[in-house]
């Protein structure tokens, strides 16, 4: 199964980008994984929150295929422990979808159209984090899940 992480906007901090790259390489030992950056909406200062979410949503939806399993990283999503997420991931990988797509939206969240397209929602925490840190936390958790599934000594329980 191929996995894709779609993110809106670039990562500004080189230290954060370096850690994201580190975990992305580690994940690559287990599965095909790619991060695609969706450019920020142009002239977003002139747009309302709803207009910005709509424009970002259209850019997100253009990148998805019918057979994709789409997971939104959303504060209202399901919270799981790392071991539970590993089990959830294993079930998705055993499914019939060709691609598992995780999406981190822009600063105002997702449009109604993106919510309608989603198959699942996942929350990393009830706390609010910057989108750049969410990227790092998520790729670390994805790598942790693979280490759990392959009995590597990375995760301690």
C-alpha positions as CSV (number, residue, x, y, z in Angstrom):
1,X,0.0,0.0,0.0
2,X,1.2,3.5,-0.8
3,X,0.8,6.2,1.9
4,X,0.6,9.9,1.2
5,X,0.5,12.8,3.6
6,X,-1.0,16.0,2.2
7,X,-0.1,19.2,4.0
8,X,-1.3,22.8,3.3
9,X,1.6,25.2,3.2
10,X,5.3,24.7,3.7
11,X,7.4,24.1,6.8
12,X,9.3,27.2,7.6
13,X,11.6,26.0,10.4
14,X,14.6,24.1,9.0
15,X,15.0,22.1,12.3
16,X,11.4,20.9,12.1
17,X,11.8,20.1,8.4
18,X,15.0,18.1,9.1
19,X,13.1,15.9,11.7
20,X,10.2,15.4,9.3
21,X,12.7,14.2,6.7
22,X,14.3,11.9,9.2
23,X,11.1,10.1,10.0
24,X,10.0,10.1,6.4
25,X,13.2,8.2,5.5
26,X,12.6,5.8,8.3
27,X,9.0,5.2,7.2
28,X,10.3,4.5,3.7
29,X,11.9,1.3,5.0
30,X,8.4,-0.1,5.7
31,X,6.2,1.3,2.9
32,X,6.0,3.8,0.1
33,X,5.4,7.1,1.8
34,X,5.3,10.6,0.3
35,X,4.6,14.0,1.6
36,X,2.9,16.4,-0.8
37,X,2.8,20.1,0.0
38,X,-0.3,21.9,-1.2
39,X,0.6,25.6,-1.7
40,X,-1.0,28.2,0.5
41,X,-4.0,29.9,-1.1
42,X,-2.9,33.1,-2.8
43,X,-4.3,36.4,-1.5
44,X,-5.6,34.6,1.6
45,X,-5.7,37.9,3.5
46,X,-8.5,39.1,1.2
47,X,-10.5,35.9,1.7
48,X,-12.9,35.0,4.5
49,X,-12.1,31.8,6.5
50,X,-14.8,29.9,4.6
51,X,-13.4,31.1,1.2
52,X,-9.9,30.0,2.2
53,X,-11.2,26.6,3.4
54,X,-13.1,26.2,0.1
55,X,-10.0,27.0,-2.0
56,X,-7.8,24.8,0.0
57,X,-10.4,22.0,-0.1
58,X,-10.6,22.2,-3.9
59,X,-6.8,21.9,-4.1
60,X,-6.9,18.9,-1.7
61,X,-9.8,17.1,-3.5
62,X,-8.0,17.4,-6.9
63,X,-5.2,15.2,-5.6
64,X,-7.4,12.4,-4.4
65,X,-8.6,9.3,-6.4
66,X,-11.8,7.4,-6.0
67,X,-10.1,4.4,-4.4
68,X,-8.1,6.3,-1.8
69,X,-8.8,5.9,1.9
70,X,-8.8,9.4,3.2
71,X,-8.0,10.3,6.8
72,X,-8.2,13.9,8.1
73,X,-6.0,14.9,11.0
74,X,-8.6,16.8,12.8
75,X,-9.1,18.0,16.4
76,X,-12.5,16.4,16.4
77,X,-11.2,13.0,15.2
78,X,-10.7,9.8,17.1
79,X,-7.9,9.8,19.6
80,X,-5.8,6.6,20.0
81,X,-2.8,5.4,21.9
82,X,0.2,4.5,19.7
83,X,-0.5,0.8,20.0
84,X,-4.1,1.3,19.0
85,X,-3.0,3.4,16.0
86,X,-0.6,0.7,14.9
87,X,-3.4,-1.8,15.0
88,X,-5.7,0.6,13.1
89,X,-3.0,1.1,10.5
90,X,-2.4,-2.6,10.1
91,X,-6.1,-3.1,9.3
92,X,-6.1,-0.3,6.7
93,X,-3.0,-1.8,5.1
94,X,-4.7,-5.1,4.8
95,X,-7.7,-3.5,3.1
96,X,-8.4,-3.2,-0.5
97,X,-7.4,0.4,-1.0
98,X,-4.4,1.2,-3.0
99,X,-3.5,4.4,-1.2
100,X,-3.9,5.6,2.3
101,X,-4.1,9.4,2.3
102,X,-3.6,11.5,5.5
103,X,-4.4,15.2,5.3
104,X,-3.4,18.1,7.4
105,X,-5.4,21.1,6.5
106,X,-4.8,24.8,6.7
107,X,-5.1,27.2,9.6
108,X,-9.0,27.2,9.6
109,X,-9.4,23.4,9.1
110,X,-11.3,21.7,6.3
111,X,-14.1,22.6,4.0
112,X,-17.4,20.8,4.1
113,X,-16.5,19.1,0.8
114,X,-13.3,17.6,2.3
115,X,-15.1,16.4,5.4
116,X,-17.7,14.8,3.1
117,X,-14.9,13.0,1.2
118,X,-13.1,11.7,4.3
119,X,-13.3,8.1,5.4
120,X,-12.0,8.7,8.9
121,X,-10.8,11.4,11.2
122,X,-7.9,11.1,13.5
123,X,-6.9,13.5,16.4
124,X,-3.3,13.6,17.7
125,X,-4.5,15.5,20.8
126,X,-7.3,17.7,22.1
127,X,-4.6,20.4,22.4
128,X,-3.9,22.8,19.5
129,X,-0.5,22.6,17.8
130,X,1.0,24.5,14.9
131,X,0.5,22.8,11.5
132,X,4.3,22.4,11.3
133,X,4.5,20.5,14.6
134,X,1.5,18.4,13.7
135,X,3.4,17.2,10.6
136,X,6.3,16.2,12.8
137,X,4.2,14.5,15.5
138,X,2.3,12.6,12.9
139,X,5.3,11.2,10.9
140,X,6.9,10.2,14.2
141,X,3.7,8.4,15.2
142,X,3.5,6.7,11.8
143,X,7.1,5.5,12.2
144,X,6.4,4.4,15.8
145,X,3.4,2.4,14.4
146,X,5.7,0.5,12.0
147,X,8.2,-0.1,14.8
148,X,5.4,-1.6,16.9
149,X,4.1,-3.8,14.0
150,X,7.6,-5.1,13.3
151,X,8.6,-5.5,16.9
152,X,11.5,-3.1,16.7
153,X,12.7,-1.7,20.1
154,X,11.7,1.9,19.4
155,X,8.4,1.8,21.3
156,X,8.4,0.9,25.0
157,X,5.2,-0.2,26.8
